[in-house]
Amino acid sequence: MLRITRSKSGDGVVLFLEGKLLEPWVGELRAAILNTGGTTPLVLDLAGLRFADSVGALLLATLQQSGVVLREPTAFIAALVAAAID
């Protein structure tokens, strides 16, 4: 299960991700990002994210490459995102 909580931060938006980012929840994260209205900066706080499958990790890597800030990933999540890019 994935919980997404939204918070305003200055001029931007922070989405807090908690739980697991699995393929069935990727669409939910994309919808949450679209609901920010293209606000920049967009930050994904990953401190509560415990796992991401290959589809979820690829989405995070793609978002990071497009300028989304991935804040406080665990070493495990950071490694999954890095591996998704390779």
Secondary structure, DSSP 8 states (H G I E B T S, - for coil): -EEEEEEEETTEEEEEEEEEE-HHHHHHHHHHHHTTTT-SSEEEEEEEEEEE-HHHHHHHHHHHHTT-EEES--HHHHHHHHHHH-
